[in-house]
Amino acid sequence: MPDFTAAWLALREPSDHAARSPHVTRAVACALKRNAELCVLDLGAGTGSNLRYLAGRLPTPQRWMLVDRQAALLAHAARADGPGVAVETRRLDIGRIRNKSVRSLFDGKSLVTASALLDLVSERWLREVAGLCADAGAAALFALTYDGRVDCMPADEGDELVVRLVNEHQRRDKGLGGRALGPDAADCAADAFAACGYRVQRGRSDWMLRADASELQRQLIDGWAFAATEVAPARATEIDLWRARRLEHVTAGRSAIRVGHEDLGAWNGEAFDQFPQCRSAKALAERRNSRRSFRSAKAFTLHASERRTRPRSQA
């Protein structure tokens, strides 16, 4: 699994939280048992961003097990506990999914969750995890899985090439069981959990990065250029020129970037059916989310269009 820095995770956390699908989170929360301690396993937990988002949205009391192979990140995560939320950390390489010490993490868990992880894993790894969740009787909530969609505004002639190369790079082995699923991860996860008898719900969780996320945009552009060059070194000059043009848009305050993600929840259908109020709330949330997504996408497009037509001196 790639190593990440605490600074990068802190930079992306506000955009991560803003993007997440509330109706998927709510549906999973409704499916969890009440009046008992909620035992949560967070895979690839980093500094605990997923916990900080979910703790106030899930039933209490909660006991979290945060797992990551980077001790420095877990040191930040260990400070994320609060009223009704107990936290412990475990340093392990979750890529070794058939290792007994990793598999035992699932025992007794009510919920297995991760954020920005599934596009890095292999199909074999993902199906193993679905099976382990089923064996434990745990629900699952996987957030912010990259799905291959990227829209940069204003558009550039090099965008299509770079996105294609980045998506190819995403499918390289990331140390999580073999060739990574990349943009196919959400579809594979839905299939894997459905095959284990789970009810599955999916929802868009796109990043919509505007001028106030300029540093995140810069780091994304730099990372994409690096990945694209690794895949196609013969086109390094072309990619570097694309990078320079995109960074100029960011500096001028006229850049907007949408990065496609999905959230996915999975649970035992019988558990969810015990709560009719959740079924009706879920249907209402889906309708509201559909309207919200349309309005948000329209506003994002209009914002970018206005930026393109504004003189640079005013940008």
BABAZA-294248 format. One line per 5 residues: number of its first residue (from 1); their letters; for each residue y negated, z, x of C-alpha. Coordinates in nm, 2 decimals. Last residue first. Example, Ala and Ser with C-alpha at 12.3 -4.5 7.8 and 13.67 -1.06 7.14 Angstrom:
! residues 2
2) sa) 0.11,0.71,1.37  0.45,0.78,1.23
END
This chain:
! residues 315
315) aqsrp) -3.63,-1.17,-0.95  -4.01,-1.23,-1.01  -4.07,-1.43,-0.69  -3.73,-1.61,-0.75  -3.86,-1.77,-1.06
310) rtrre) -3.66,-1.66,-1.37  -3.43,-1.93,-1.52  -3.11,-1.81,-1.34  -3.19,-1.44,-1.42  -3.22,-1.52,-1.79
305) sahlt) -2.89,-1.70,-1.79  -2.72,-1.40,-1.62  -2.86,-1.16,-1.88  -2.75,-1.40,-2.16  -2.40,-1.41,-2.03
300) fakas) -2.38,-1.03,-2.00  -2.52,-0.99,-2.35  -2.26,-1.23,-2.49  -1.98,-1.06,-2.31  -2.10,-0.71,-2.43
295) rfsrr) -2.14,-0.83,-2.79  -1.79,-0.98,-2.79  -1.63,-0.68,-2.62  -1.80,-0.44,-2.87  -1.67,-0.64,-3.17
290) snrre) -1.32,-0.63,-3.03  -1.36,-0.26,-2.94  -1.47,-0.17,-3.29  -1.18,-0.35,-3.45  -0.93,-0.19,-3.20
285) alaka) -1.09,0.15,-3.25  -1.05,0.13,-3.63  -0.68,0.04,-3.59  -0.63,0.32,-3.34  -0.80,0.57,-3.57
280) srcqp) -0.56,0.47,-3.85  -0.26,0.52,-3.63  -0.40,0.84,-3.48  -0.44,1.00,-3.82  -0.08,0.90,-3.90
275) fqdfa) 0.04,1.12,-3.61  0.42,1.14,-3.60  0.43,0.76,-3.57  0.31,0.79,-3.21  0.62,0.98,-3.10
270) egnwa) 0.85,0.74,-3.27  0.70,0.44,-3.09  0.78,0.59,-2.74  0.48,0.51,-2.53  0.31,0.24,-2.33
265) gldeh) -0.06,0.20,-2.25  -0.21,-0.09,-2.06  -0.56,-0.14,-1.93  -0.67,-0.49,-1.82  -0.90,-0.62,-1.56
260) gvria) -1.13,-0.93,-1.52  -1.41,-0.92,-1.27  -1.75,-1.02,-1.40  -2.03,-1.07,-1.15  -2.41,-1.09,-1.19
255) srgat) -2.65,-1.20,-0.92  -3.02,-1.25,-0.97  -3.15,-0.95,-0.77  -3.27,-1.16,-0.48  -3.04,-0.97,-0.24
250) vhelr) -2.74,-1.04,-0.47  -2.82,-1.41,-0.49  -2.86,-1.42,-0.11  -2.52,-1.25,-0.08  -2.36,-1.53,-0.29
245) rarwl) -2.52,-1.80,-0.07  -2.40,-1.63,0.25  -2.05,-1.58,0.12  -2.02,-1.95,0.02  -2.14,-2.05,0.37
240) dieta) -1.87,-1.82,0.51  -1.60,-1.98,0.29  -1.69,-2.33,0.40  -1.69,-2.22,0.77  -1.35,-2.05,0.73
235) rapav) -1.18,-2.35,0.56  -0.92,-2.39,0.83  -0.84,-2.02,0.80  -0.71,-2.06,0.44  -0.52,-1.75,0.33
230) etaaf) -0.69,-1.51,0.58  -1.02,-1.68,0.51  -0.99,-1.62,0.13  -0.91,-1.25,0.20  -1.22,-1.21,0.42
225) awgdi) -1.45,-1.39,0.18  -1.32,-1.18,-0.11  -1.38,-0.86,0.08  -1.74,-0.96,0.18  -1.81,-1.07,-0.18
220) lqrql) -1.67,-0.74,-0.32  -1.86,-0.54,-0.07  -2.19,-0.71,-0.16  -2.12,-0.67,-0.54  -2.05,-0.30,-0.49
215) esada) -2.38,-0.27,-0.31  -2.57,-0.46,-0.58  -2.44,-0.26,-0.87  -2.79,-0.22,-1.03  -2.83,-0.60,-1.02
210) rlmwd) -2.54,-0.65,-1.26  -2.16,-0.59,-1.24  -1.95,-0.63,-1.55  -1.61,-0.49,-1.45  -1.36,-0.59,-1.72
205) srgrq) -1.14,-0.34,-1.90  -0.96,-0.56,-2.16  -0.71,-0.39,-2.37  -0.33,-0.37,-2.39  -0.09,-0.17,-2.62
200) vrygc) 0.28,-0.13,-2.56  0.54,0.04,-2.78  0.83,0.13,-2.55  1.20,0.04,-2.58  1.27,-0.01,-2.21
195) aafad) 1.24,-0.38,-2.24  0.89,-0.33,-2.39  0.80,-0.13,-2.07  0.90,-0.41,-1.84  0.75,-0.69,-2.05
190) aacda) 0.41,-0.52,-2.08  0.42,-0.44,-1.71  0.50,-0.81,-1.62  0.21,-0.93,-1.83  -0.03,-0.68,-1.67
185) adpgl) 0.09,-0.77,-1.32  0.05,-1.15,-1.33  -0.29,-1.14,-1.16  -0.14,-0.99,-0.84  0.24,-0.94,-0.88
180) arggl) 0.28,-0.83,-0.52  0.56,-0.97,-0.30  0.78,-0.69,-0.19  0.84,-0.33,-0.30  0.50,-0.18,-0.27
175) gkdrr) 0.39,-0.26,0.08  0.11,-0.50,-0.02  0.32,-0.82,0.00  0.10,-1.11,-0.08  0.02,-1.20,-0.44
170) qhenv) -0.34,-1.08,-0.42  -0.39,-1.33,-0.13  -0.32,-1.62,-0.38  -0.56,-1.47,-0.62  -0.82,-1.45,-0.34
165) lrvvl) -0.76,-1.82,-0.25  -0.81,-1.93,-0.61  -1.12,-1.72,-0.65  -1.26,-1.86,-0.32  -1.20,-2.22,-0.43
160) edged) -1.34,-2.18,-0.78  -1.66,-2.01,-0.65  -1.75,-2.26,-0.39  -1.97,-2.48,-0.60  -2.17,-2.17,-0.71
155) apmcd) -2.24,-2.03,-1.05  -2.54,-1.80,-1.11  -2.35,-1.60,-1.19  -2.00,-1.52,-1.07  -1.71,-1.51,-1.31
150) vrgdy) -1.37,-1.38,-1.19  -1.05,-1.37,-1.39  -0.73,-1.31,-1.19  -0.59,-1.02,-1.40  -0.68,-0.71,-1.20
145) tlafl) -0.52,-0.40,-1.34  -0.79,-0.15,-1.43  -0.58,0.12,-1.60  -0.21,0.20,-1.63  -0.12,0.46,-1.89
140) aaaga) 0.24,0.55,-1.94  0.43,0.78,-2.18  0.71,0.99,-2.04  1.06,1.04,-2.17  1.18,1.11,-1.82
135) daclg) 1.44,0.84,-1.82  1.19,0.60,-1.98  0.93,0.67,-1.72  1.19,0.61,-1.45  1.29,0.28,-1.60
130) averl) 0.93,0.17,-1.62  0.88,0.27,-1.26  1.18,0.07,-1.15  1.05,-0.23,-1.34  0.72,-0.20,-1.16
125) wresv) 0.88,-0.17,-0.81  1.10,-0.48,-0.87  0.81,-0.68,-1.00  0.61,-0.60,-0.69  0.30,-0.38,-0.67
120) ldlla) -0.06,-0.45,-0.58  -0.17,-0.58,-0.92  -0.03,-0.25,-1.07  -0.26,-0.02,-0.88  -0.62,-0.02,-1.00
115) satvl) -0.57,0.31,-1.19  -0.24,0.50,-1.23  -0.06,0.70,-1.49  0.27,0.87,-1.58  0.25,1.10,-1.88
110) skgdf) 0.48,1.38,-2.01  0.64,1.45,-1.67  0.96,1.66,-1.65  1.11,1.46,-1.37  0.89,1.17,-1.26
105) lsrvs) 0.82,1.31,-0.91  1.20,1.32,-0.84  1.19,0.94,-0.80  0.96,0.97,-0.50  1.16,1.24,-0.32
100) knrir) 1.48,1.05,-0.39  1.36,0.73,-0.23  1.41,0.43,-0.46  1.03,0.39,-0.51  0.95,0.37,-0.14
95) gidlr) 0.61,0.22,-0.21  0.50,0.56,-0.34  0.44,0.67,0.02  0.40,1.04,-0.02  0.14,1.31,0.02
90) rteva) 0.16,1.54,-0.28  -0.13,1.70,-0.46  -0.16,1.98,-0.72  -0.41,2.01,-1.00  -0.44,2.25,-1.29
85) vgpgd) -0.66,2.15,-1.59  -0.74,2.39,-1.87  -1.08,2.47,-1.72  -1.13,2.26,-1.40  -0.94,2.08,-1.13
80) araah) -1.09,1.80,-0.92  -1.11,1.98,-0.58  -0.76,1.86,-0.48  -0.87,1.50,-0.52  -1.11,1.52,-0.23
75) allaa) -0.83,1.64,0.01  -0.61,1.38,-0.15  -0.83,1.11,0.00  -0.80,1.25,0.35  -0.42,1.29,0.31
70) qrdvl) -0.36,0.92,0.25  -0.01,0.85,0.11  -0.11,0.93,-0.24  0.03,1.14,-0.53  -0.17,1.35,-0.77
65) mwrqp) 0.04,1.59,-0.98  -0.16,1.71,-1.27  -0.10,2.00,-1.50  -0.29,1.99,-1.83  -0.36,2.24,-2.10
60) tplrg) -0.49,2.05,-2.29  -0.48,1.72,-2.48  -0.62,1.41,-2.31  -0.98,1.27,-2.31  -1.15,1.53,-2.10
55) alyrl) -0.90,1.50,-1.82  -0.88,1.12,-1.83  -1.19,1.00,-1.64  -1.19,1.27,-1.37  -0.81,1.24,-1.34
50) nsgtg) -0.84,0.87,-1.28  -1.11,0.93,-1.02  -0.89,1.17,-0.82  -0.97,1.09,-0.46  -0.69,0.84,-0.42
45) agldl) -0.44,0.88,-0.70  -0.19,0.62,-0.59  0.04,0.74,-0.87  -0.09,1.00,-1.11  0.19,1.21,-1.26
40) vclea) 0.08,1.42,-1.56  0.24,1.73,-1.72  0.08,1.81,-2.05  0.14,2.18,-2.13  0.26,2.22,-2.48
35) nrkla) 0.09,2.26,-2.82  0.05,1.88,-2.87  0.29,1.60,-2.77  0.14,1.28,-2.65  0.11,0.97,-2.87
30) cavar) -0.25,1.04,-2.97  -0.36,1.04,-2.60  -0.19,0.71,-2.55  -0.38,0.55,-2.84  -0.70,0.71,-2.73
25) tvhps) -0.67,0.57,-2.38  -0.60,0.22,-2.51  -0.89,0.24,-2.75  -1.13,0.36,-2.48  -1.06,0.06,-2.26
20) raahd) -1.20,0.13,-1.91  -1.50,-0.06,-1.78  -1.76,0.22,-1.76  -1.51,0.44,-1.57  -1.43,0.18,-1.31
15) sperl) -1.80,0.08,-1.27  -1.89,0.44,-1.20  -1.59,0.48,-0.97  -1.65,0.17,-0.75  -1.88,0.33,-0.49
10) alwaa) -1.68,0.66,-0.48  -1.36,0.47,-0.41  -1.53,0.27,-0.13  -1.67,0.58,0.03  -1.34,0.76,0.01
5) tfdpm) -1.18,0.48,0.21  -0.89,0.27,0.10  -0.56,0.20,0.27  -0.34,-0.09,0.14  0.00,0.00,0.00
END
